Amino acid sequence: MNLHEYQGREILNFFSIQVPDGMIASSPEEAVKVAKIIFKKTEKNSLVIKAQIHAGGRGKAGGIQIVKNLDEVYEKSKNILGKFLITPQTSKKGELVRKILLSEDVYFYESAPPIEYYLSILLNRDIEKNIILYSKEGGVNIEDISKKNPNQIYTEVIDPILGLQLFQTKKIGFNLGIHDNESLKNFSLFLLSLYKAYITFDTLLLEINPLIKTFDQKLIPVDIKMILDDNALFRHKKYNLIRDDIIDEIEREAYEAKLNFLKLEGNVGCMVNGAGLAMATMDMIKFCGGVPANFLDIGGSADLERVEKAFYLILKDKSVKTILINIFGGIVRCDTVAKGIINSFSKIHQDIKVPVVVRLQGTNDKLAKKLIQKSLFPIYSTDTLEEAADKIQEILYLK
């Protein structure tokens, strides 16, 4: 689950990490009210408007604006809110900006410009350990630096039992050019708190770019990106209840129905039970000349209602030319799946314009096949995966 920047700030602030003053607004009028509070609190002549979307590259796309008065706050927030922001990390359509973060301008210092760093904590699945990536070259061009000068990116591996150690924080600080004892001590405390936040919130990625050190040695995370582990959201219900990182409407419906669904750009809709079977089915579709239109795993405990919902969601995708339902009946009985398919046909038969191929094997598979045959609906029932593949190939070729 992707968090917005303001949510990431909220979490870091809970762990006593200083973050820029800021407040959320969802309309230009609300933005003006918030700006008055921030101007008064910070006593600075400027603040930053930041579009809250789940994608990086906002600055170059116009999603981050510096404003110096209330008129500018109104005009620039009006130009951002309700618009689709297109960045290298969004689709071609872009992502709709529903909220903006009005934030203290932490670069507003007269004595000296702050020093920028890049810092992230993430799970490295290859070695099954958390790592800290960091660089002296923080800012908007970090992607270019990682490609052109990878030697400027440092890595520190964290032991999963011992956790982040003090000597490691000092090593990281030293590599970033923080040498004096007081600054190094402050950096160590900052990094230990950051890692504690990462672990406590079951985070897969905690990225700060840039992390700045001000002229008076304060460490301030300017831009925060956090991704929480979906499997641990039951421990963080506050963020689960306001989840808005699912942009695709079909994916959102699937999530609310507790179905594992991922939209793909193909022509064959898939409904299976089990992630392994799903991957094998998608490989088979590619082998017979098709392209999977989705990944849909109904899970091992799907009931009649969830089967109906899964079938309905596949039909909502207009790019689907045929549907393959491949079920191995274990905990999920084949007759339950068959009844769900038949019920769907009964309710929306006239709207089903695509051929449906079904392969049911396992618990009550014979009963399931009899139910499909008696229904008289245009459903192609097959016994093996090879037969299903041949039928899919035939349908795609004829089309």
C-alpha positions as CSV (number, residue, x, y, z in Angstrom):
1,M,0.0,0.0,0.0
2,N,1.4,3.4,-1.0
3,L,1.1,6.2,1.4
4,H,0.8,9.9,0.5
5,E,3.6,12.2,1.5
6,Y,1.5,13.9,4.3
7,Q,0.8,10.4,5.8
8,G,4.5,9.6,5.7
9,R,5.2,12.9,7.5
10,E,2.6,12.0,10.1
11,I,4.3,8.7,10.9
12,L,7.8,10.1,11.1
13,N,6.6,12.9,13.4
14,F,5.2,10.2,15.7
15,F,8.8,8.9,16.1
16,S,10.0,12.4,17.0
17,I,11.6,13.1,13.6
18,Q,11.3,16.8,12.7
19,V,9.3,17.3,9.5
20,P,8.3,20.5,7.7
21,D,5.1,22.2,9.0
22,G,2.3,21.4,6.6
23,M,-1.5,20.9,6.2
24,I,-3.7,19.3,3.6
25,A,-6.3,21.0,1.4
26,S,-8.7,19.7,-1.2
27,S,-10.0,23.0,-2.6
28,P,-8.4,26.4,-3.5
29,E,-10.5,28.1,-0.8
30,E,-9.3,25.6,1.8
31,A,-5.8,26.1,0.6
32,V,-6.0,29.8,1.3
33,K,-7.2,29.2,4.9
34,V,-4.4,26.7,5.4
35,A,-1.8,29.0,3.9
36,K,-2.7,31.8,6.4
37,I,-2.0,29.4,9.3
38,I,1.4,28.3,7.8
39,F,2.5,31.8,6.9
40,K,1.8,32.9,10.5
41,K,3.3,29.9,12.1
42,T,6.6,29.8,10.1
43,E,7.0,33.6,9.7
44,K,8.4,32.9,6.3
45,N,7.6,34.7,3.0
46,S,7.0,31.6,1.0
47,L,5.5,28.1,1.2
48,V,5.3,25.1,-1.1
49,I,2.2,23.5,-2.7
50,K,2.7,19.8,-3.4
51,A,0.3,17.6,-5.3
52,Q,-0.5,14.4,-3.4
53,I,-0.4,11.5,-5.8
54,H,1.2,8.1,-5.7
55,A,4.0,8.8,-8.1
56,G,7.4,10.5,-8.2
57,G,8.6,13.2,-10.6
58,R,5.9,15.7,-9.4
59,G,8.3,18.6,-9.5
60,K,9.2,18.3,-13.1
61,A,5.6,17.8,-14.0
62,G,4.4,21.0,-12.3
63,G,3.0,19.3,-9.3
64,I,5.2,21.2,-6.8
65,Q,4.9,25.0,-6.8
66,I,6.5,27.8,-4.6
67,V,4.1,30.6,-3.7
68,K,4.7,33.9,-1.9
69,N,1.2,35.3,-1.2
70,L,-2.4,34.2,-0.8
71,D,-3.4,35.2,-4.4
72,E,-0.7,32.8,-5.7
73,V,-1.9,30.1,-3.3
74,Y,-5.4,30.3,-4.8
75,E,-4.4,30.4,-8.4
76,K,-1.7,27.7,-8.3
77,S,-3.8,25.3,-6.1
78,K,-6.7,25.8,-8.6
79,N,-4.4,24.9,-11.4
80,I,-3.3,21.7,-9.6
81,L,-6.4,20.3,-7.9
82,G,-8.8,18.3,-10.1
83,K,-6.2,18.0,-12.8
84,F,-4.4,14.8,-14.1
85,L,-0.7,15.0,-13.3
86,I,1.5,13.1,-15.8
87,T,4.9,12.0,-14.5
88,P,7.4,9.3,-15.6
89,Q,5.8,7.1,-12.9
90,T,2.1,7.5,-14.0
91,S,0.2,6.1,-16.9
92,K,-0.2,8.2,-20.0
93,K,-3.5,9.4,-18.6
94,G,-1.8,10.6,-15.5
95,E,-3.1,10.6,-11.9
96,L,-5.9,12.8,-10.6
97,V,-4.9,15.3,-7.9
98,R,-7.5,15.2,-5.2
99,K,-5.5,16.8,-2.4
100,I,-2.5,19.1,-2.0
101,L,-0.1,19.5,0.8
102,L,0.8,23.1,1.7
103,S,4.2,22.9,3.3
104,E,6.8,25.1,5.0
105,D,9.5,26.2,2.6
106,V,12.5,24.6,4.3
107,Y,14.9,26.0,1.6
108,F,14.1,29.5,2.9
109,Y,17.4,30.2,4.7
110,E,19.4,33.4,4.4
111,S,22.6,32.1,6.0
112,A,23.5,29.2,3.7
113,P,21.7,26.8,1.3
114,P,21.0,23.4,2.8
115,I,23.0,20.3,1.9
116,E,20.9,17.6,0.1
117,Y,21.2,13.8,0.6
118,Y,19.4,10.7,-0.7
119,L,18.3,8.1,1.8
120,S,16.1,5.0,1.6
121,I,15.4,1.9,3.6
122,L,13.9,-1.1,1.7
123,L,13.7,-4.9,1.7
124,N,16.1,-6.6,-0.6
125,R,14.3,-9.9,-1.5
126,D,17.4,-11.5,-3.0
127,I,19.3,-11.5,0.3
128,E,16.1,-11.5,2.5
129,K,17.4,-8.5,4.5
130,N,16.6,-4.8,4.8
131,I,19.2,-2.4,3.3
132,I,19.8,1.3,3.5
133,L,20.7,3.0,0.2
134,Y,22.2,6.5,0.5
135,S,24.0,9.1,-1.5
136,K,25.5,12.6,-1.2
137,E,23.7,13.5,-4.4
138,G,20.1,13.9,-3.3
139,G,17.4,15.7,-5.3
140,V,15.3,15.4,-8.4
141,N,18.1,13.8,-10.5
142,I,18.9,10.8,-8.3
143,E,17.6,8.4,-11.0
144,D,20.2,9.8,-13.5
145,I,22.9,9.6,-10.9
146,S,22.1,5.9,-10.1
147,K,22.5,5.1,-13.9
148,K,25.5,7.2,-14.8
149,N,27.5,7.1,-11.5
150,P,26.3,4.1,-9.5
151,N,29.5,4.3,-7.4
152,Q,28.0,7.4,-5.8
153,I,25.2,5.2,-4.3
154,Y,26.2,3.4,-1.1
155,T,24.5,0.3,0.4
156,E,24.4,-0.8,4.1
157,V,22.9,-4.3,4.9
158,I,21.0,-4.6,8.1
159,D,21.0,-7.9,10.1
160,P,17.4,-8.9,10.7
161,I,18.1,-10.2,14.2
162,L,20.4,-7.4,15.5
163,G,18.7,-4.5,13.6
164,L,20.4,-1.3,12.7
165,Q,23.6,-0.8,14.8
166,L,25.1,2.4,16.1
167,F,28.4,1.8,14.3
168,Q,26.5,1.5,11.0
169,T,24.7,4.8,11.5
170,K,28.1,6.5,12.1
171,K,29.5,4.8,9.0
172,I,26.6,6.1,6.9
173,G,27.0,9.6,8.3
174,F,30.7,9.6,7.7
175,N,30.2,8.5,4.0
176,L,27.7,11.4,3.6
177,G,30.4,13.8,4.8
178,I,29.1,14.3,8.3
179,H,32.2,14.2,10.4
180,D,32.0,16.4,13.5
181,N,30.9,14.5,16.7
182,E,27.8,16.5,17.4
183,S,26.4,16.3,13.9
184,L,27.2,12.6,13.7
185,K,25.4,12.0,17.0
186,N,22.3,13.8,15.7
187,F,22.4,11.9,12.5
188,S,22.7,8.6,14.3
189,L,19.6,9.4,16.5
190,F,17.7,10.4,13.4
191,L,18.6,7.2,11.5
192,L,17.8,4.9,14.4
193,S,14.4,6.6,14.7
194,L,13.8,6.3,11.0
195,Y,14.6,2.6,11.0
196,K,12.3,2.1,14.0
197,A,9.5,3.8,12.0
198,Y,10.2,1.5,9.1
199,I,10.0,-1.7,11.2
200,T,7.0,-0.6,13.3
201,F,4.8,0.2,10.3
202,D,5.8,-3.0,8.3
203,T,7.3,-0.9,5.6
204,L,8.6,-2.2,2.3
205,L,10.1,1.1,1.3
206,L,10.8,4.3,3.1
207,E,12.5,6.8,0.8
208,I,13.6,10.4,1.6
209,N,14.7,12.5,-1.3
210,P,16.0,14.9,-0.5
211,L,17.0,14.7,3.1
212,I,18.5,18.1,3.9
213,K,21.0,19.3,6.5
214,T,20.4,23.0,7.3
215,F,23.0,25.6,8.2
216,D,22.2,25.0,11.9
217,Q,22.7,21.2,11.6
218,K,19.0,20.2,11.5
219,L,18.1,17.1,9.5
220,I,14.8,17.5,7.7
221,P,13.1,15.0,5.4
222,V,11.7,17.2,2.6
223,D,10.0,14.5,0.5
224,I,8.9,11.2,2.0
225,K,7.7,8.1,0.2
226,M,6.4,5.1,2.1
227,I,5.0,1.7,1.0
228,L,3.4,-0.5,3.6
229,D,3.2,-4.3,3.3
230,D,-0.4,-5.2,2.3
231,N,-0.3,-8.3,4.4
232,A,0.2,-6.3,7.5
233,L,-2.5,-3.7,7.0
234,F,-4.7,-5.3,9.7
235,R,-2.2,-3.8,12.1
236,H,-2.5,-0.3,10.6
237,K,-6.3,0.1,10.1
238,K,-6.2,3.8,10.1
239,Y,-4.4,3.8,6.7
240,N,-6.2,0.7,5.4
241,L,-9.6,2.5,5.9
242,I,-8.6,5.5,3.8
243,R,-6.7,3.6,1.1
244,D,-6.7,5.5,-2.1
245,D,-3.6,4.2,-3.9
246,I,-5.7,1.9,-6.0
247,I,-6.4,4.0,-9.1
248,D,-8.1,1.4,-11.4
249,E,-11.8,1.2,-10.6
250,I,-11.9,-2.6,-11.3
251,E,-8.9,-3.2,-9.1
252,R,-10.6,-1.1,-6.4
253,E,-13.9,-3.2,-6.6
254,A,-11.8,-6.4,-6.5
255,Y,-9.9,-5.2,-3.4
256,E,-13.2,-4.4,-1.6
257,A,-14.5,-7.9,-2.5
258,K,-11.2,-9.4,-1.1
259,L,-10.1,-10.7,-4.5
260,N,-6.5,-10.7,-5.7
261,F,-6.9,-8.8,-9.0
262,L,-4.4,-7.0,-11.2
263,K,-5.3,-5.3,-14.5
264,L,-3.1,-6.1,-17.5
265,E,-3.1,-5.0,-21.1
266,G,-4.3,-8.2,-22.8
267,N,-7.3,-9.9,-24.5
268,V,-7.9,-13.1,-22.4
269,G,-9.6,-12.7,-19.0
270,C,-8.3,-15.2,-16.4
271,M,-10.1,-16.5,-13.3
272,V,-8.2,-19.1,-11.2
273,N,-7.6,-20.1,-7.6
274,G,-4.1,-19.9,-6.4
275,A,-1.2,-17.6,-7.4
276,G,0.9,-20.5,-8.8
277,L,-2.0,-21.8,-11.0
278,A,-2.6,-18.2,-12.1
279,M,1.0,-17.8,-13.3
280,A,0.9,-21.2,-15.1
281,T,-2.4,-20.2,-16.8
282,M,-1.0,-16.9,-17.9
283,D,2.0,-18.6,-19.4
284,M,-0.3,-21.0,-21.2
285,I,-2.3,-18.1,-22.6
286,K,0.8,-16.5,-24.0
287,F,1.9,-19.8,-25.5
288,C,-1.3,-20.2,-27.4
289,G,-1.1,-16.7,-28.9
290,G,-3.1,-14.6,-26.4
291,V,-2.2,-12.0,-23.9
292,P,-3.6,-12.1,-20.3
293,A,-6.0,-9.3,-19.6
294,N,-5.8,-9.7,-15.9
295,F,-4.4,-11.6,-12.9
296,L,-7.4,-12.7,-10.8
297,D,-7.0,-15.2,-8.0
298,I,-10.3,-15.9,-6.2
299,G,-8.3,-17.6,-3.3
300,G,-8.7,-20.8,-1.5
301,S,-11.9,-20.0,0.4
302,A,-14.0,-18.2,-2.2
303,D,-17.8,-18.6,-1.9
304,L,-20.6,-18.3,-4.4
305,E,-20.8,-14.5,-4.1
306,R,-17.1,-14.0,-4.7
307,V,-17.1,-16.2,-7.7
308,E,-19.9,-14.2,-9.2
309,K,-18.1,-10.9,-8.4
310,A,-14.9,-12.2,-10.0
311,F,-16.7,-13.1,-13.2
312,Y,-18.5,-9.8,-13.3
313,L,-15.2,-7.8,-12.9
314,I,-13.6,-9.6,-15.8
315,L,-16.6,-8.8,-18.0
316,K,-16.2,-5.1,-17.1
317,D,-12.9,-5.0,-19.1
318,K,-13.9,-4.2,-22.7
319,S,-10.6,-5.4,-24.1
320,V,-11.4,-9.0,-23.1
321,K,-12.1,-11.2,-26.2
322,T,-12.5,-14.5,-24.3
323,I,-12.5,-15.7,-20.7
324,L,-10.6,-18.7,-19.3
325,I,-11.7,-20.1,-15.9
326,N,-9.1,-22.6,-14.7
327,I,-9.9,-24.0,-11.2
328,F,-8.3,-26.8,-9.3
329,G,-10.9,-27.7,-6.7
330,G,-9.5,-28.2,-3.2
331,I,-11.0,-26.1,-0.5
332,V,-13.0,-24.3,-3.2
333,R,-15.3,-26.9,-4.6
334,C,-15.8,-27.0,-8.4
335,D,-19.5,-27.1,-8.1
336,T,-19.4,-23.8,-6.1
337,V,-17.5,-22.2,-9.0
338,A,-19.9,-23.6,-11.6
339,K,-22.9,-22.3,-9.7
340,G,-21.3,-18.9,-9.5
341,I,-20.6,-18.8,-13.3
342,I,-24.2,-20.0,-14.0
343,N,-25.7,-17.4,-11.7
344,S,-23.7,-14.7,-13.4
345,F,-24.9,-15.9,-16.8
346,S,-28.5,-15.9,-15.5
347,K,-28.2,-12.3,-14.3
348,I,-26.3,-10.7,-17.2
349,H,-26.7,-13.2,-20.0
350,Q,-27.5,-10.6,-22.7
351,D,-24.4,-8.6,-21.8
352,I,-22.0,-11.5,-22.1
353,K,-20.6,-11.1,-25.6
354,V,-17.3,-13.1,-25.1
355,P,-16.8,-16.9,-25.2
356,V,-16.1,-18.5,-21.9
357,V,-13.8,-21.6,-21.6
358,V,-14.0,-23.5,-18.3
359,R,-11.6,-26.1,-17.0
360,L,-12.6,-27.6,-13.6
361,Q,-10.6,-30.3,-11.9
362,G,-10.7,-31.6,-8.3
363,T,-13.5,-31.7,-5.6
364,N,-16.9,-32.2,-7.2
365,D,-15.6,-31.6,-10.7
366,K,-18.1,-34.1,-12.3
367,L,-21.0,-32.4,-10.6
368,A,-19.7,-29.1,-11.8
369,K,-19.6,-30.2,-15.4
370,K,-23.1,-31.6,-15.2
371,L,-24.4,-28.3,-13.8
372,I,-22.7,-26.4,-16.7
373,Q,-24.1,-28.8,-19.3
374,K,-27.7,-28.6,-17.9
375,S,-27.5,-24.7,-17.9
376,L,-27.5,-24.6,-21.7
377,F,-25.4,-21.4,-21.5
378,P,-22.7,-20.9,-24.2
379,I,-19.8,-22.2,-21.9
380,Y,-17.1,-24.4,-23.3
381,S,-16.2,-27.1,-20.7
382,T,-12.8,-28.8,-21.0
383,D,-11.1,-31.6,-19.0
384,T,-7.5,-30.7,-19.4
385,L,-5.4,-27.5,-19.6
386,E,-4.3,-28.6,-23.1
387,E,-7.9,-28.8,-24.3
388,A,-8.5,-25.3,-22.8
389,A,-5.5,-23.9,-24.6
390,D,-6.6,-25.4,-27.9
391,K,-10.0,-23.8,-27.4
392,I,-8.6,-20.4,-26.5
393,Q,-6.4,-20.6,-29.6
394,E,-9.3,-21.5,-31.8
395,I,-11.4,-18.6,-30.5
396,L,-8.6,-16.1,-30.9
397,Y,-7.8,-17.3,-34.4
398,L,-11.5,-17.1,-35.5
399,K,-11.8,-13.6,-34.1
